[in-house]
């Protein structure tokens, strides 16, 4: 004859730890637990808040914000230290989310270079009443000021292609040619002035903070970067003025006089 089954209440009384586990309650919590992703419990408000914050940050980021923050990061740490990892941390997003806007770091740097040149790109274009010599000087000075606005601005700009500024460049060239500057000379003068400016600013920005605190040699000349830039720019302009005058004189010499045109007419 089988022994009588022990009542449930007596069994649980002998094992109080088992009674405290509440097997049915545990099963019910386990079922509810399976409905939450990543095994987050319903009461884990800190984890849910973290996910929510990241989602809000991602939705608030756009291409312009990424570039703006990247330029601010550039000013803080310099071009060598700018990275997508640092930028993502600054924006409060995951690093892969940046690839939605820029597939490579090179694409990001190109966008930064374009945005950094915005002050120069917004400068007024020349008008027919402008003196082309004065405009040439002012345009190049504007370029230099813009490069100096950003830390490592010259390095960031070097090698970039002004794809969105081609129309402005054409209008500047048209102005010089209309003013009497031979087209080829206008192109080479603009290119020379641009590269001279980038090189000048590159040297100037590289010199910032490079001193080790020691006194320079007695015979080492002190460089005033702005004065040196102005001197070099004047030489470029003087060369362009001279070539323009020489070309004009040659055309005048080669043109037939009114008497010659009458004789051959």
Rosetta silent file (secondary structure, phi, psi, omega in degrees, C-alpha in Angstrom):
SEQUENCE: XXXXXXXXXXXXXXXXXXXXXXXXXXXXXXXXXXXXXXXXXXXXXXXXXXXXXXXXXXXXXXXXXXXXXXXXXXXXXXXXXXXXXXXXXXXXXXXXXXXXXXXXXXXXXXXXXXXXXXXXXXXXXXXXXXXXXXXXXXXXXXXXXXXXXXXXXXXXXXXXXXXXXXXXXXXXXXXXXXXXXXXXXXXXXXXXXXXXXXXXXXXXXXXXXXXXXXXXXXXXXXXXXXXXXXXXXXXXXXXXXXXXXXXXXXXXXXXXXXXXXXXXX
SCORE:     score description
SCORE:     0.000 S_00000001
   1 L     0.000  128.755 -176.586    0.000    0.000    0.000 S_00000001
   2 L   -69.606  143.453  178.788    1.504    3.339   -1.027 S_00000001
   3 L   -67.041  146.108  179.521    2.398    5.839    1.661 S_00000001
   4 L   -64.511  140.544 -177.568    0.062    8.833    1.864 S_00000001
   5 L   -69.298  135.568 -179.114    1.362   11.894   -0.081 S_00000001
   6 L   -69.162  132.244  178.720    2.786   14.647    2.087 S_00000001
   7 L   -58.959  145.482 -178.572    0.662   17.801    2.021 S_00000001
   8 H   -58.989  -38.674 -177.159    2.197   20.672    0.038 S_00000001
   9 H   -64.418  -37.999  178.619    2.067   23.019    3.009 S_00000001
  10 H   -69.771  -39.326  179.635    4.151   20.685    5.133 S_00000001
  11 H   -62.023  -45.173  179.957    6.717   20.165    2.365 S_00000001
  12 H   -66.663  -31.054  179.021    7.198   23.912    1.868 S_00000001
  13 H   -65.646  -32.964  179.362    7.435   24.371    5.631 S_00000001
  14 H   -75.424  -19.827 -179.551   10.427   22.006    5.687 S_00000001
  15 L  -127.033   77.504 -175.657   12.155   23.985    2.888 S_00000001
  16 H   -62.540  -32.560  179.306   11.612   27.702    3.625 S_00000001
  17 H   -62.316  -41.691  179.097   14.113   28.783    0.956 S_00000001
  18 H   -65.535  -34.809  179.172   12.105   27.000   -1.685 S_00000001
  19 H   -66.825  -34.567 -179.398    8.988   28.625   -0.371 S_00000001
  20 H   -70.131  -21.181 -177.998   10.546   32.076   -0.686 S_00000001
  21 H   -73.536  -19.819  178.481   11.340   31.474   -4.366 S_00000001
  22 L    49.610   73.275 -175.351    7.644   31.433   -5.269 S_00000001
  23 H   -52.639  -40.783 -178.963    7.941   29.057   -8.261 S_00000001
  24 H   -67.022  -41.258  178.166    4.740   30.276   -9.863 S_00000001
  25 H   -64.063  -38.821  178.572    5.761   33.925   -9.527 S_00000001
  26 H   -61.949  -41.567  179.028    9.167   33.129  -10.963 S_00000001
  27 H   -63.233  -40.383 -179.131    7.555   31.490  -13.987 S_00000001
  28 H   -66.064  -38.414  178.422    5.306   34.476  -14.522 S_00000001
  29 H   -68.130  -34.862  179.715    8.271   36.869  -14.376 S_00000001
  30 H   -64.186  -40.112  178.881   10.206   34.664  -16.762 S_00000001
  31 H   -64.185  -45.301  179.671    7.406   34.831  -19.346 S_00000001
  32 H   -66.206  -35.159 -178.921    7.185   38.586  -19.062 S_00000001
  33 H   -61.515  -32.074 -176.942   10.978   38.892  -19.187 S_00000001
  34 L   -70.029  -16.459 -177.965   11.105   37.247  -22.625 S_00000001
  35 L   -84.369   -5.688 -177.054    9.111   40.078  -24.196 S_00000001
  36 L  -106.211  126.694 -177.395   11.858   42.683  -23.557 S_00000001
  37 H   -64.722  150.568  177.074   14.776   42.908  -25.992 S_00000001
  38 H    59.688   23.622  176.370   18.312   42.371  -24.765 S_00000001
  39 H    56.290   35.160  175.074   16.879   40.843  -21.539 S_00000001
  40 L   -85.054  129.247  179.257   16.154   44.262  -20.059 S_00000001
  41 L   -75.188  160.623 -177.957   13.679   44.069  -17.186 S_00000001
  42 L   -61.764  -33.909 -175.990   10.660   46.351  -17.167 S_00000001
  43 L   -87.430    2.171 -178.962   11.981   48.204  -14.138 S_00000001
  44 L   -81.694   72.276 -173.703   15.451   48.820  -15.656 S_00000001
  45 H   -66.546  -31.028 -179.115   14.730   52.496  -16.288 S_00000001
  46 H   -65.606  -39.976  179.613   18.416   53.443  -16.632 S_00000001
  47 H   -68.380  -42.342  178.711   18.921   51.073  -19.577 S_00000001
  48 H   -64.857  -37.864  179.147   15.753   52.222  -21.298 S_00000001
  49 H   -63.984  -40.503  179.926   16.753   55.840  -20.748 S_00000001
  50 H   -62.102  -44.695  178.373   20.163   55.203  -22.287 S_00000001
  51 H   -63.077  -42.115 -179.369   18.623   53.667  -25.406 S_00000001
  52 H   -63.651  -42.202  179.934   16.124   56.517  -25.651 S_00000001
  53 H   -62.552  -42.258  179.632   18.848   59.150  -25.339 S_00000001
  54 H   -64.356  -37.872  179.300   20.892   57.552  -28.107 S_00000001
  55 H   -65.487  -43.008  179.750   17.848   57.424  -30.361 S_00000001
  56 H   -63.795  -42.025 -179.951   17.068   61.098  -29.729 S_00000001
  57 H   -61.296  -42.900 -179.413   20.691   62.083  -30.410 S_00000001
  58 H   -62.746  -41.821 -177.060   20.734   60.222  -33.729 S_00000001
  59 H   -70.738  -23.444 -179.437   17.506   61.836  -34.891 S_00000001
  60 H   -86.643  -11.018 -178.496   18.814   65.309  -34.030 S_00000001
  61 L   -87.836  136.510  171.489   22.048   64.883  -36.028 S_00000001
  62 L  -137.212  179.298 -174.358   22.228   65.918  -39.666 S_00000001
  63 H   -59.760  -42.679 -178.386   25.019   66.517  -42.166 S_00000001
  64 H   -63.896  -40.899  179.689   25.430   70.200  -41.274 S_00000001
  65 H   -65.768  -41.112  179.312   25.678   69.459  -37.557 S_00000001
  66 H   -60.052  -46.449 -178.387   28.270   66.743  -38.167 S_00000001
  67 H   -66.536  -43.069  179.724   30.451   69.109  -40.227 S_00000001
  68 H   -60.876  -45.405  178.891   30.054   71.975  -37.758 S_00000001
  69 H   -67.544  -33.976  178.020   31.024   69.793  -34.807 S_00000001
  70 H   -64.803  -39.422  178.283   33.919   68.343  -36.813 S_00000001
  71 H   -68.281  -38.339  175.774   35.291   71.847  -37.425 S_00000001
  72 H   -64.683  -38.004  176.266   34.969   72.702  -33.737 S_00000001
  73 H   -64.198  -39.764  176.893   36.810   69.482  -32.945 S_00000001
  74 H   -57.349  -45.493 -179.753   39.503   70.518  -35.426 S_00000001
  75 H   -62.929  -30.976 -176.500   39.974   73.809  -33.574 S_00000001
  76 H   -81.802  -42.814 -170.072   40.329   71.950  -30.278 S_00000001
  77 H  -116.773  -13.466 -178.178   42.640   69.061  -31.136 S_00000001
  78 L    89.701  159.556 -172.915   44.194   69.786  -34.564 S_00000001
  79 H   -62.414  -37.373 -176.892   43.922   67.949  -37.865 S_00000001
  80 H   -65.184  -24.625 -174.776   46.117   65.000  -36.873 S_00000001
  81 H  -101.906   -6.675  176.889   43.854   64.098  -33.961 S_00000001
  82 L   -67.536  129.279  178.740   40.478   64.478  -35.660 S_00000001
  83 L  -145.904  157.859  177.849   38.858   61.041  -35.975 S_00000001
  84 H   -66.496  -29.369  177.928   35.386   59.661  -36.554 S_00000001
  85 H   -65.631  -46.651  177.784   35.591   58.000  -33.147 S_00000001
  86 H   -63.567  -40.925 -178.454   36.208   61.315  -31.394 S_00000001
  87 H   -64.966  -43.448  178.850   33.537   63.007  -33.478 S_00000001
  88 H   -61.338  -41.906  178.254   30.944   60.346  -32.705 S_00000001
  89 H   -63.467  -38.864  179.150   31.679   60.658  -28.988 S_00000001
  90 H   -64.493  -38.014 -179.365   31.321   64.431  -29.245 S_00000001
  91 H   -81.741  -14.569 -178.375   27.946   64.052  -30.964 S_00000001
  92 L    75.053   32.878  179.471   26.781   61.379  -28.541 S_00000001
  93 L  -127.720  168.940  174.959   26.140   58.801  -31.264 S_00000001
  94 L   -75.455  143.542 -176.708   27.596   55.475  -32.293 S_00000001
  95 H   -55.390  -43.877 -179.009   30.546   55.753  -34.699 S_00000001
  96 H   -60.346  -22.824 -178.829   28.915   53.712  -37.535 S_00000001
  97 H   -66.696  -22.240  178.956   26.030   56.205  -37.684 S_00000001
  98 H   -68.406  -25.333 -179.184   28.411   58.804  -39.162 S_00000001
  99 H   -70.630  -10.380  173.557   28.788   56.658  -42.280 S_00000001
 100 H   -67.017  -29.740 -178.022   25.182   57.525  -43.113 S_00000001
 101 L  -101.622  -34.639 -177.729   26.453   61.006  -43.990 S_00000001
 102 L  -138.019  119.682 -174.674   30.076   60.333  -45.000 S_00000001
 103 L   -70.284  -31.466 -179.434   31.256   57.007  -46.366 S_00000001
 104 L  -136.765  165.926  176.136   34.913   57.678  -45.580 S_00000001
 105 H   -65.186  -32.342  177.765   36.977   60.056  -43.488 S_00000001
 106 H   -60.474  -40.901  177.339   38.218   61.583  -46.742 S_00000001
 107 H   -63.255  -39.956  178.705   34.633   62.552  -47.606 S_00000001
 108 H   -63.900  -44.963  179.984   34.246   64.132  -44.182 S_00000001
 109 H   -63.497  -36.478  177.746   37.464   66.150  -44.556 S_00000001
 110 H   -64.009  -42.383  178.260   36.341   67.372  -47.990 S_00000001
 111 H   -66.605  -37.176  176.679   33.059   68.599  -46.515 S_00000001
 112 H   -64.044  -42.850 -179.832   34.946   70.258  -43.665 S_00000001
 113 H   -62.799  -41.331  178.971   37.265   72.025  -46.117 S_00000001
 114 H   -65.064  -44.174 -179.250   34.307   73.326  -48.111 S_00000001
 115 H   -67.359  -35.693  179.838   32.500   74.558  -45.008 S_00000001
 116 H   -64.278  -27.198 -179.098   35.661   76.181  -43.646 S_00000001
 117 L   -87.714    5.344 -176.733   35.905   78.289  -46.818 S_00000001
 118 H   -55.478  -42.270  179.251   32.356   79.651  -46.444 S_00000001
 119 H   -59.307  -41.164  178.561   33.463   83.157  -45.348 S_00000001
 120 H   -71.152  -37.310  179.748   35.584   83.572  -48.479 S_00000001
 121 H   -67.235  -21.627 -179.601   32.897   82.020  -50.676 S_00000001
 122 L   -91.423   -2.811  179.462   30.409   84.576  -49.355 S_00000001
 123 L   -65.633  146.340 -179.056   32.605   87.560  -50.254 S_00000001
 124 L   -59.924  141.816  175.015   31.116   89.872  -52.915 S_00000001
 125 L   -77.068  157.386 -179.458   32.049   89.117  -56.494 S_00000001
 126 L   -66.677  151.311  176.282   33.792   91.851  -58.527 S_00000001
 127 L  -113.074  160.898 -179.127   31.744   94.410  -60.398 S_00000001
 128 L   -57.950  -23.752 -179.269   32.612   96.120  -63.697 S_00000001
 129 L   -83.079   -9.700 -178.358   33.444   99.326  -61.795 S_00000001
 130 L   -73.893  145.916  171.461   36.097   97.653  -59.636 S_00000001
 131 L   -79.755  125.414 -172.442   39.784   98.172  -60.349 S_00000001
 132 H   -65.076  -28.987  178.937   41.104   94.712  -61.119 S_00000001
 133 H   -67.516  -47.672  177.980   44.406   95.333  -59.314 S_00000001
 134 H   -62.903  -41.307 -179.771   42.705   96.303  -56.056 S_00000001
 135 H   -63.713  -41.225 -179.738   40.269   93.423  -56.412 S_00000001
 136 H   -59.017  -42.617  178.122   43.103   90.932  -56.978 S_00000001
 137 H   -65.631  -48.430 -177.012   44.742   92.021  -53.723 S_00000001
 138 H   -63.639  -38.957 -179.419   41.497   92.025  -51.726 S_00000001
 139 H   -64.251  -42.230 -179.605   40.439   88.616  -53.037 S_00000001
 140 H   -70.547  -37.308  176.862   43.734   87.001  -52.051 S_00000001
 141 H   -64.375  -38.812  177.235   43.701   88.657  -48.625 S_00000001
 142 H   -61.289  -40.655  178.396   40.176   87.338  -48.048 S_00000001
 143 H   -61.371  -45.082  179.778   41.406   83.847  -48.884 S_00000001
 144 H   -63.669  -46.435 -179.811   44.236   84.147  -46.357 S_00000001
 145 H   -57.919  -39.722 -178.622   41.954   85.447  -43.591 S_00000001
 146 H   -67.822  -41.386  177.584   39.588   82.535  -44.114 S_00000001
 147 H   -61.246  -35.646 -178.043   42.374   79.943  -43.937 S_00000001
 148 H   -76.784  -11.600 -178.505   43.553   81.467  -40.673 S_00000001
 149 L   -69.645  -24.492 -177.245   40.097   81.215  -39.100 S_00000001
 150 L  -117.518  142.199  174.680   40.534   77.488  -38.486 S_00000001
 151 L   -61.477  132.374 -176.863   43.323   75.609  -36.792 S_00000001
 152 L    57.790   31.813 -177.936   45.328   73.831  -39.500 S_00000001
 153 H   -61.046  -37.458 -179.651   43.089   75.574  -42.035 S_00000001
 154 H   -68.571  -40.979  178.538   45.757   75.532  -44.740 S_00000001
 155 H   -65.432  -39.500  179.425   46.403   71.792  -44.301 S_00000001
 156 H   -63.288  -40.311 -176.254   42.686   71.086  -44.381 S_00000001
 157 H   -77.555  -33.318 -174.226   42.257   73.077  -47.597 S_00000001
 158 L   -55.594  128.358  178.046   45.383   71.838  -49.404 S_00000001
 159 L    85.273   -6.619  179.791   44.503   69.408  -52.162 S_00000001
 160 L   -77.441  155.590 -179.761   40.750   70.012  -51.917 S_00000001
 161 L  -110.137  118.736 -177.890   38.700   70.621  -55.051 S_00000001
 162 L   -76.290   65.352 -173.643   36.325   73.619  -54.972 S_00000001
 163 H   -61.166  -35.529 -176.770   33.591   71.749  -56.835 S_00000001
 164 H   -89.958    3.669 -177.909   30.801   74.007  -55.549 S_00000001
 165 H  -116.098   10.302 -175.211   32.751   77.215  -56.219 S_00000001
 166 H   -63.833  -37.135 -179.353   33.470   76.758  -59.926 S_00000001
 167 H   -64.657  -41.076  177.848   30.842   79.272  -61.017 S_00000001
 168 H   -64.991  -39.153  179.290   32.353   81.968  -58.776 S_00000001
 169 H   -63.642  -42.299  178.396   35.840   81.173  -60.102 S_00000001
 170 H   -61.251  -41.781 -178.629   34.613   81.530  -63.699 S_00000001
 171 H   -67.608  -33.997  176.184   33.048   84.900  -62.910 S_00000001
 172 H   -67.270  -41.820  178.251   36.287   86.096  -61.331 S_00000001
 173 H   -63.961  -44.261  178.571   38.227   85.005  -64.395 S_00000001
 174 H   -58.938  -38.785  178.736   35.741   86.716  -66.693 S_00000001
 175 H   -62.524  -45.569 -179.150   36.187   89.913  -64.691 S_00000001
 176 H   -64.879  -43.678 -179.569   39.972   89.857  -65.100 S_00000001
 177 H   -64.879  -43.267  178.111   39.795   89.091  -68.811 S_00000001
 178 H   -62.048  -30.289  179.801   37.189   91.789  -69.380 S_00000001
 179 L   -79.226   -2.627  176.206   39.487   94.183  -67.518 S_00000001
 180 L   108.448   -0.177  178.974   42.235   93.506  -70.071 S_00000001
 181 L   -80.619  127.393  177.051   44.229   90.717  -68.427 S_00000001
 182 L   -55.961  140.479 -172.230   45.130   87.982  -70.947 S_00000001
 183 H   -56.879  -46.841 -178.906   43.146   84.851  -70.117 S_00000001
 184 H   -62.897  -41.541  178.590   46.135   82.548  -69.662 S_00000001
 185 H   -65.659  -37.009  178.436   47.909   85.088  -67.457 S_00000001
 186 H   -63.564  -43.228  179.193   44.754   85.545  -65.380 S_00000001
 187 H   -62.680  -47.597 -177.254   44.501   81.800  -64.796 S_00000001
 188 H   -69.005  -34.699  179.238   48.150   81.425  -63.821 S_00000001
 189 H   -67.747  -41.478  177.944   48.109   84.514  -61.587 S_00000001
 190 H   -64.842  -41.101  179.144   45.052   83.271  -59.678 S_00000001
 191 H   -66.004  -44.119 -179.531   46.636   79.837  -59.293 S_00000001
 192 H   -63.267  -42.751  179.916   49.970   81.315  -58.174 S_00000001
 193 H   -64.487  -40.026 -179.860   48.281   83.613  -55.649 S_00000001
 194 H   -64.119  -48.561 -177.576   46.207   80.737  -54.272 S_00000001
 195 H   -70.688  -35.177  174.864   49.144   78.386  -53.812 S_00000001
 196 H   -61.664  -41.266 -179.288   51.347   81.144  -52.424 S_00000001
 197 H   -66.847  -45.474  178.724   48.644   81.931  -49.856 S_00000001
 198 H   -60.497  -44.632  179.136   48.176   78.310  -48.811 S_00000001
 199 H   -63.089  -41.390  179.830   51.934   77.881  -48.443 S_00000001
 200 H   -63.121  -46.027 -179.412   52.278   81.095  -46.432 S_00000001
 201 H   -68.929  -35.272  177.734   49.469   80.147  -44.042 S_00000001
 202 H   -59.276  -45.992  178.007   50.797   76.588  -43.799 S_00000001
 203 H   -65.368  -41.453 -178.865   54.147   77.904  -42.570 S_00000001
 204 H   -63.970  -45.332 -178.791   52.482   80.386  -40.244 S_00000001
 205 H   -72.498  -30.517  177.284   50.205   77.811  -38.622 S_00000001
 206 H   -69.756  -26.382 -177.345   53.003   75.249  -38.345 S_00000001
 207 H   -79.690  -18.790 -178.028   55.098   77.824  -36.486 S_00000001
 208 L   -67.701  121.821  177.572   52.441   78.390  -33.816 S_00000001
 209 L    73.878    7.666 -178.320   53.515   76.675  -30.621 S_00000001
 210 L   -86.392  -11.694 -178.441   56.544   75.055  -32.252 S_00000001
 211 L   -69.802  139.639  179.358   59.069   77.022  -30.216 S_00000001
 212 L   -92.648    8.975  178.153   60.865   75.052  -27.506 S_00000001
 213 L    92.706  -11.132 -179.875   61.329   78.152  -25.398 S_00000001
 214 L   -80.695  154.305  179.582   64.962   78.728  -26.341 S_00000001
 215 L   -74.303  138.852  178.635   66.127   82.045  -27.726 S_00000001
 216 L   -69.054  161.176  178.359   66.621   82.153  -31.515 S_00000001
 217 L   -60.593  149.876 -175.129   70.073   82.681  -32.974 S_00000001
 218 L   -61.240  -34.088 -177.661   71.229   86.286  -33.034 S_00000001
 219 L   -92.241    8.687  179.055   71.439   86.344  -36.835 S_00000001
 220 L   -81.861  118.231 -178.845   68.005   84.685  -37.292 S_00000001
 221 L   -68.788  143.014  176.594   65.622   87.197  -38.894 S_00000001
 222 L   -83.161  126.578 -175.914   62.269   87.673  -37.192 S_00000001
 223 L   -95.056  122.074  169.789   59.465   86.812  -39.590 S_00000001
 224 L   -97.407  105.839 -170.459   56.372   88.976  -39.667 S_00000001
 225 H   -63.342  -37.491 -179.440   54.031   86.651  -41.530 S_00000001
 226 H   -69.002  -41.885  178.246   51.569   89.304  -42.628 S_00000001
 227 H   -64.777  -40.570  178.739   54.296   91.618  -43.939 S_00000001
 228 H   -64.432  -40.018  178.343   55.961   88.727  -45.747 S_00000001
 229 H   -63.181  -45.439 -179.004   52.640   87.733  -47.270 S_00000001
 230 H   -62.780  -38.173  179.702   51.929   91.274  -48.456 S_00000001
 231 H   -65.679  -44.969  178.919   55.392   91.536  -50.014 S_00000001
 232 H   -65.862  -40.057  178.921   54.986   88.284  -51.919 S_00000001
 233 H   -63.467  -38.985  178.548   51.471   89.167  -53.043 S_00000001
 234 H   -63.798  -39.284  178.234   52.702   92.522  -54.357 S_00000001
 235 H   -63.028  -40.905  178.347   55.389   90.774  -56.393 S_00000001
 236 H   -63.311  -46.257 -179.978   52.783   88.496  -57.977 S_00000001
 237 H   -64.324  -42.438  179.373   50.551   91.441  -58.824 S_00000001
 238 H   -60.172  -39.985  177.601   53.457   93.506  -60.187 S_00000001
 239 H   -63.786  -40.591  179.762   54.390   90.622  -62.471 S_00000001
 240 H   -67.877  -40.593  177.853   50.809   90.338  -63.708 S_00000001
 241 H   -62.342  -43.521 -178.943   50.554   94.097  -64.297 S_00000001
 242 H   -63.673  -46.560  179.931   53.827   94.067  -66.237 S_00000001
 243 H   -63.949  -38.213  179.498   52.794   91.119  -68.422 S_00000001
 244 H   -64.876  -42.135  178.887   49.403   92.674  -69.082 S_00000001
 245 H   -66.691  -40.085  179.367   50.995   95.959  -70.151 S_00000001
 246 H   -64.821  -42.704  179.006   53.515   94.165  -72.373 S_00000001
 247 H   -64.094  -39.680  179.717   50.794   92.126  -74.067 S_00000001
 248 H   -65.270  -39.993  179.313   48.733   95.254  -74.642 S_00000001
 249 H   -65.970  -39.532  178.642   51.740   97.042  -76.150 S_00000001
 250 H   -64.538  -41.676  179.100   52.433   94.092  -78.457 S_00000001
 251 H   -65.289  -37.656 -179.921   48.860   94.042  -79.672 S_00000001
 252 H   -66.407  -38.527 -179.305   48.976   97.777  -80.251 S_00000001
 253 H   -68.646  -39.573 -176.606   52.217   97.448  -82.253 S_00000001
 254 H   -78.714  -18.032 -178.685   50.925   94.588  -84.366 S_00000001
 255 L   -73.345  134.587  179.234   47.586   96.258  -85.116 S_00000001
 256 L   -68.430  142.414  178.669   47.549   98.015  -88.552 S_00000001
 257 L   -72.030  170.626 -179.747   47.205  101.788  -88.471 S_00000001
 258 H   -65.366  -36.051  178.300   44.233  103.549  -90.023 S_00000001
 259 H   -64.719  -40.213 -179.976   46.414  104.647  -93.017 S_00000001
 260 H   -66.095  -40.431 -179.801   47.498  101.040  -93.600 S_00000001
 261 H   -65.923  -33.968  178.961   43.934   99.812  -93.429 S_00000001
 262 H   -69.946  -42.675 -178.794   42.912  102.480  -95.944 S_00000001
 263 H   -62.712  -42.350 -177.772   45.779  101.588  -98.313 S_00000001
 264 H   -84.175   -4.719 -179.110   45.014   97.911  -98.211 S_00000001
 265 L   -79.854    0.000    0.000   41.311   98.500  -98.371 S_00000001
